[in-house]
């Protein structure tokens, strides 16, 4: 049987920039800027400095800079750090059906190699992003069962191979080898999510590094696997378990997955966002404050309960709290929003937040879809005795319920201002203008020049 990886390779090799519709290019620009911003915010996360320190071997001719802080690292190490930066604040975009963060691994690998090698102009960057997102999301969308391995990291790596391969002109044979060489290195466990460990985002970085290494190995002529996706022990059979082979590639070239990608308006797991959206709407409509609330209950699909139903507790780490729906909801009710500054030690141990979070209950419903993030129903019981309820079918940030451009740019500016470094604030306007006109950009390294410290 022909493995579907061959159809993905054909899609990457044969798709020209001119074949990509305008809406897909616009979406790619949106999430390029978004990913640059959340990556800068990620420089303030734990373990960034330690990871840089252990990666600082001589960089040689092929080096790339760490966003925000600016250290030059060997390209695979830089890809790993950038992947960690993009995902560690749980603020990066998501494809909801694929249950996959489609920019984190592909964009990290692509930008590290684009800087190290040079020669990637704006059109090439856009094409590579669109194709990388396509490959990762088509694979994720075909899966029928729930998460076993950490799909954003492992599945995202296939998108990274596609993106880097597209940018640097791998032919079909080398691209097939690169996919197989990547799969032989791929890894990432959901245990890190269960424990609220920083290794969750580090796994994104590991697979960005592995994708860069795989492409370089393929360019050197090394052979890869051929049953990469659908072989007896291929990714879909071994690491996912059940998938729809028809849906896997049926719409390639007709449906561009970048157009389906959702923004994250809050720096917390996307599984928190349905609850947050309901509370945001109720708060706006009824003028709620945290002091009005006696308790909150949320009925959510089993996946959401599994991902963010953990109990709030004193002494939570940032990683644990970002995946704690009760904590995120309490901060929103008390402050009216949830931002990158809501994970300081003081915020995580704030008595009022912990008290309210302890009165927020999240329970699974009987939704049979193991990958469903909606619908969500939230009921707020007020101290007055009144009840307010809201059901959410489409979550804020989804293309069907999008952030405005103003909100998108405000998020980007806030992330740039939060970055370690610091990155000059004037660079925000320059980056926005540069991404808006990516078709005219001569070299993607100019983007990196604007996301490192002065």
N, C-alpha and C positions, 0 to 999 in steps of 0.2 A: 504494500500500500504506500502511496506517496504521502509523505508527512506534510502537514499544513505549513511547516516552517518554510517549505519551498515556495508556497504561494505568498507568504509574507516577504521573503527575499525578492520575489518578482515585483511585488508592490513597491518596495523601497527602491529597487534599481530602476524601474520604469517610470515612476512618477516624476514629472518635471515640475518646476516651480509654477509654470503656467497652467498646470492641471489643477492646482489647488484653488478652490473658490475663495472669493473675497472674505466671506464670513469666517472661514477657517483661519485665514491670515490675521484677521482682526482679533479673533479669540487667542491666537498664538501670541500676538503682541501683548494682550492683556495679561496673560499668565507668565510671559517672560518678565514683565515689569513686576508682577506680583511675586514671582519667585526670587527675583533680585532683592525685593524688600524683605520678605520673610527670612531669606538667608542672612541678611544683615542683622535682623532682630535676633537670629539664632546665635550670634556671636556672644551674647550675654548669658548663654546657658552654661550649666555645669560641664566640666571636663573638656572644654574647648582648648584651654591652654595646655592641659596635660597631653591631649592628643597631638597637638602641634609639636610639643617637645619630643615625643617619641617618633615623630615622622621626619625630623630634620636631618636626614642624611643628605650628602651632597646632591644637589638637584641636577647638575650637569646642564646640557644644552636644552633639554626639554623640561622646563619648569613652569609651574603655574602658581599664582598667588592665592592665598586664603582671603576670602572676602572680608572686609572690615579691617582685619589686623594686618594684612599685607605680606606675611611671610611667604617666601618662595619655597615650594616643596616639589619633589619629584611628582610628575603628573598623576600617577595612580594615587599617591597619598593626598594630593590636592583634591582630586575628585572625591575621595572618601570624606575629607573634611567638609567640602562644600555640600555634599549630600547630607551630612549630619546637620549642618547649619540650616539647610532648607527645611528639614523635617522636625528638628528638635523642639520647636515651640508649638507644634501641632497647628500651624497657621497656614500651611501650604494647601493648594487647591486639590480637589478630589473629583474623581469620576465615580458617581454614586452607584451605578449599576455594576461596574467592575470592582467596586470596593477597593480602590487603588488610587494612590496619590501619583498622578501620571507625569508630573514634572520633576519630582524630587530626584530620582535616580537618573533619568535621561538628561535633564538639564545640567546636573552636576557634572556628569561625565563629559557631555558635549562642551561645556564652557571651559573645563580644565584643558581638554585637548585643543580647543579653538585658541586658547591663549598660548599654549605650549608650542603648537605647530604654526600658528598664523595662517593667513590665506582664506579665512572663512568670512565672507561678506554677509551683509544682512539678509539677502535673499537666500543664501545657502543656510544661514542660521534658522530662518523661518521654516524652510522646507524640512530641515532636519528635525526641528521640534514637532511639526505636524506629523511626520512619519513615525517618530519615536513614540508619540502619544498614541497614534493609531495602533501600532504593534502591541504595546502594553495593554491598551484598553480592549482591543478585540479579544485578546487572550483572556483577560479577566471577565469580560461580559459573557463568554461562552461557558463559564464554570457554573455548575448547578448546585454544588454543595458549599457548606460554610468554610470559613477560614481554618486551615490546619497549620500551614506555614504562613509567614508574614508576607502576604501577597504584594503589598506596596513595594517591598524591597525585592523579593524574588521575581515577581512578574515584571516589576519596573525595570529590572536589568535587561530583559529582552528589548524593551523600548530604548534603553541606553545603547545597546549594540546597534540597533537600527539607526538611531540618531547619529552616532559617531560614524557609522559606516556610510550613511548618506552624505554627511558633511565632507568626508575624505575620499569619496568615490570608489568604495569597495565594489568589485564586480560580484556577480552572483555567487561564484564558487567561494571566494574569500568571505563573503557575507555569511553563507551557510556554515562555513568553518567557524566563523566568529560566534554565531549563535550556539553552535555545539560546544565550543571551548568555554563560552560563558556558562552554559548549563552545568558543565562539569565542576564549576567553582561555586555555583549559586547556593545560597543558604539564608535562612532567617526564620526564627521560630516565634510562634505566638506566645510562648512562655514569657518572653520579655514584656508583652502587653499585659499578660495576667499579673505579673509582678510590678508593673509600673516602673520598669527599669529604663535607664538611659540607653541601654543596649537596643531598645526598640528603634530609635532613630539612628543609632550607630550601624544597625544592619542595613539601612538605606545607604549609608556611606560605604560599607563593605562591598555592596553589590555594584555601586558606581565604580569603585576601584576594580572590581572583577571584570566589569564590562570593558573598561579601558585596556586592561591586560589582555582580554580575549581578542579584541580588535588588533592589538599589536602582534599578538601571536599569529593570528591569521595572516596579517600582512607579511610576516616572516616566513609564511608557507606552511605553518603547522596545520595538520588536519584536525577537524572537529567531528563530533557525532553527527549522524544523519536522522536518527529517530528522536530528535530533540524534543518535540512536543508530544507526538502521538505514538512513539515507540512503546514497547511493553513497559519499559522503565523510564519513559520520557516524562517531561514535566507534568503534563496534564493527567497522566495515569498515575504517576507516583506521588506527586506533591499536592495535586488538587483532588483527584479521585473520580470525579464525574463531570462530564462536560458535553456540550451540544456540538458535534462535529460540523454540522451545517452552518450554525450561527458563527462559527469560528472565523470564517473568511468570506461569508456570503456577500456582505455589503462593502467589501474593500473597494475604494475608489468612488463609492456613491455616498456613503455616510462617513463624515470626517469627525472622528471622536473628540477632537479638540473643541468642537462646537458644543459638546455636551458636558464639558468640564464645569464644575461648580466652584465658586469662590468660597473661602471660609471667612465669614465676618468676625469670628471669635477665635482666639488662640487656644482652642481646646479641641478634643477629638470630635470629628464630624458627627459622631453618634450623639453628642450632647446637643447638637444644633437644633433639632426638632423641638426639644424641650425649651431651649433658649428662645427660639422663634415664637413659640406660643406665649411665653412669659413677656417677651418684648412687646408683642401686640397687645396683650392684656394690660400691661403697665402703661402703654401709650393711650389706650382707650379709656382706662378707668383711673388714671393717675395714681396707681398703686405705689406704695413704698414698702420697703422691707418690714417696717414696723406694723403695717396693716395685716401681715400674713400670719395666720395661725399654723397652717401646714399646706403642703403641696403634695399631690400624688400624680404620677405620670404612668400611663399605660403605653408600653413601647414594644416593638418587635423583639423577639428573643436575641437577635444579634446585638441590638442596642443595649439590652440589659447585660449581656455578656461583656460588652466592651466598656461600658461606663457606669454600671450599677454598683460599683464598689463603694463601701461606706466611707464617709468623711471621717478624718481622725486628726487629732493634734499631732504635730510633727511630720505631717505629710511632706514628701519631697515634691519638687516641681513636676516631675514626670508622673507621679501618682496623681497629683491634683489635676493635671491637664486632662486626665482620663476619668475623673470623678464627676459625674453629672450633678450630684447634689451640691458640690462645692461651686461649680460653674454657675448653677442656677441661683445659689444664694448670693454670690457676688453681683450677678445681674440685678437681682431684686433690690439689693442694698444700694448699689451705686448707679444703676441704670444702664450699665454696659459692662463688658469684660474685655480687658486689654492686656497688652504685654507686661504692664506693670503690676498686674494682679497676682503675681506668683513670687513676690518677695517673701522673706521669712516672716515679716510682720503681717502681711496679708494672709499667709497660710495658717497663721496661728491667732488670727483676730477672733476674739471671743464671740462677737456678734455674728460673724460669718459662720463659725462652727456651730453656734446654737441654731441658727436658721437652717443650715445644711442638715443638721440632725433631724429636722422636721420635714424633710423632703424625701418622699418614698418613691422609688422607681421599680415597677413590677413588669414582668414580661406578659405579653398577650399571647393569643393562639395563632399568630401569623405563621403560616407554614413555610414561607420563603426564608431560607437560612441566610440570605444576603440582603434582606429588606432593611432599609433605614426609615421607612414610613409605612403606614401612618402612625402618628403619635397623638395621644390625647392627654391633656394636662388639666387638672382641676385644682384651683386655688381656693382654700377655705380661709375666709377673713376672720379676724377677731370679732367683728360685728355679728358673725353667724352666717353671713351671706356666702354664696359659692359662685365662682366664676370658672367657666370651662372653655377650652379652645382645642379644636382638632387641627392638626397640620398634615396636609397631604404632600405639599411641595415646600421644601425648606428654603428659607432665605439664603440667597447665594447661588441657588440652582439657576440655570439659564432661563427657566420659566418664571423665576421670581428673583431677578438679578439685583446685584448691587448696582447703584447708579455709577456713572463714571466719577462723579464727585466723591462718592464713598470709596470707590476703588483707589483713587488718588490719595485720599485722606489716609487710608490704611497704609499705602506705600510710604507717604511722608512720615507717618508715625513710626513705622519700622526703621526707616533710615535714621530718624532722630534717636532711636533707642539703641542703635548699633554701638558696639565697642569700637574704639578706634581713636578719635571719632571720624566719621566720614563728613566732609564739609556739607552744611545744609544747602548750599547753593547747588550742589550736585543733583539734588532732587529734580529741579526744573530741567537741568541738562539731560538727565536720564530719561525723564518723561518725553522730552522732545526727540531724543535719539531713538527711543523705542517706537514712538509714533511714526517715525520716518525710517524704519529699519530697511526698507527696500533700497534706500540710498546710502546705507552705511558701508564703508569700504572694508572695515576690519572689526570683527567682534571683540578684539582686544580693547577697543575704545570703551566698551561697556565696563570691562573690568577696571580700567583706569579710574572710573568714577565710583567704584564700590570698594575702594581701599582707602585707608587713612591718608590724610595729606602728608 
